[in-house]
Amino acid sequence: MREKNDSSSQIDRVELAAELLGEGYAVRLVVRGYSMQPLIPDGATLELKPAHVSQLRRGDVVLIIANAVSNSEVETGAKLFLIHRLISLKVGPDGIFLVQTRGDESFQFDREIVATPLNLLGKVTAVKANGQLHDYTGSLWRSLNALLGWASFNQSRLLSGRTLTSKPGTKLQIIERKFFSRLFYFLRRYGNRF
């Protein structure tokens, strides 16, 4: 269990990282939490670089400030910093970018937010975990992250009974469900070895 001082010092470090990213600097940050397991385990060191929303694509792992999720957070002005996978990126008719993220371990999407330099702070470019450094800018990781972004976006559709390309109850729907269940099983079991 973490003590309160540890938690507040972690928040201070994230706020400092957010400020430096906003000024155009790359940062390294040790993260706490389990929402991005197994590819980003608790205690991993992330390298983040500033990124404009127009440079991002589905599957990128980003640092965002999400909307407060409870009235007490609104009253205290609490910020909710998330390092999650970008699963949806839309451009509105007025040129405003809307983004939605999700943790790899979560079955729920985060709230959709309007992306601005004040709340979409940076992109994860490298992860150091379990003694290994993973360069997220390489073609293997870009491809894997794109696949995970696509799978994360579509997994909820499959779990709710909807399908990507087939009618309910068909052989193709069964194949789609097996594909996703095996993909996420594989990542949970072997993701820390990449």
Helices and strands as residue ranges (DSSP letters): H 4-22, E 27-30, E 45-49, G 53-55, E 61-66, H 71-76, E 80-91, E 97-102, E 113-114, E 120-129, E 132-135, H 139-159, H 171-190, G 191-193
